[in-house]
Every structure is written in structure tokens, then in C-alpha cells.
Amino acid sequence: MSKFGELIDVKIPVLLDFFTEWSEPSKAMHPVLRDVAAALGDKAKVIKIDVDKNQELSEALRVKGLPTLIIYKDGEMKWRQSGEQDASTLIEIMQQYF
């Protein structure tokens, strides 16, 4: 989990997407997250985390519903939501942490 600490302990906001390939709502978020990443450029990071491959982390963060979206900044959780979101909403939320 030390690698996780390195991912989130940065000065820019980091949007984590906890997903699985077999979850339809998770798959529906792929193009949305691409749009968010493109719109925010180097002002933020968007990282996808497959819960099947990262079960220990998913359990530690109590990820239950998919997709689960979490925003970290400076190593601290700032926002969390389960379920699908649209790109404009996510961009607006991320901009609060610039």
C-alpha cells in the first residue's frame, strides 16, 4: 500500500475510479473519465483501479458499490461517491481542489 500513498500524496487532485471489467456501470464510466482527464490536463490525475486486482486496497477503503469515485489531494480524501457521474459534474468537483 506504500505505492498507494505515493499516488495520492501529491499537490494536485487525484480522482480514483474503482471499477471492474464485468460491471456495466463501471464500463460506462470509461469514456467519461477519459473526457475528465482530457479536460483537466496536467492540473489533476485520473487513475483507474481494478478492484479484482487490488482487493486489499479496495477492502481497506471499504469500496462496496461500483464504480466508486474518490478524490484525494495532499494525501487526504476530499470527496467520495459511488455510482455513475457525468463528466461536467466531475470536472466541476475536481476544480474545487486546484
N, C-alpha and C positions, 0 to 999 in steps of 0.2 A: 504493500500500500504506500510505500515511500514514493513510488513513481506518481501516484495519485496526488500526493502533496505537492510535488513539483509542477503538476499540471495546473493546479488551482491556485497556487501561491504566487500569482502574478499581478501586475498593476492594472492590467486590462480585464474587463469582464469576460468570463468563460461560461458559455452555455453548454451544458452537458445534456445529451439526449440518450437516455437509457432505453434500449429497444431490443427487439428480437426480429429475425427474418420471417418468422411464422405469424407474427401479429400484423393483421391488416392495418390497424390504426398506426402502428409503427412504420410500416412501409409507406403509408400515405404522407408521413412527415418528411420523408427523404427529400422530395423536391422543395418543400417549404424551407427546410434547413439549408439547402443549397442557396436559395434566394436570400435568406437571412445572412449567411456567410458572405455572399457576394455584395450585399448592400452595406455591410459593416466593414468589409475590408480588413485592414490591419488594426482597427480600433478594438476588435474583440476576437475571441476564438470560439469556434463551434466544434465540439468534439462528440462523436458518436461512441457509445459504449454498449456493446452487445452483452446483455445480462447473462446469456448462456455461457459466454466465455469469461465473464467476470462476476461469478456468483458470490464470492466473498465480499467484494466491494458493494454489490447490489444489496446483499443482506445487511451489511454494516450501515448503509444509508436507508434501509427499510423501503426499498423500491418494491412496490406491490403492483400498481397499475402500469400499463404500458400504452403509449410512451410516457415516461416521466422526464420532465424537463427541469433542470436545476441551474441556477446562475450563481457562480462564485466570483468574488473579487477579493484580492489580497488574502486568499485562503479562507474566507468566510462566506457561508451560504447566505445569499441575499434574497433569493426568490425560488419558489418550487411550485410545480403544478403537474398534475397527472392528466393525460388526455391530449387530444389534438388541439393545436393552436394555429392561427393563421400568421403568415409572415409579417404583416404590418403590426400586429399586436406584439409579436416577439421583438421586432426591431425597436418599437417604442419603449418596451420594458428594458431592453438592453441599453438604450441611450440614457436611461436614468443613472447608469453606473459608470458613465465615461468620466 
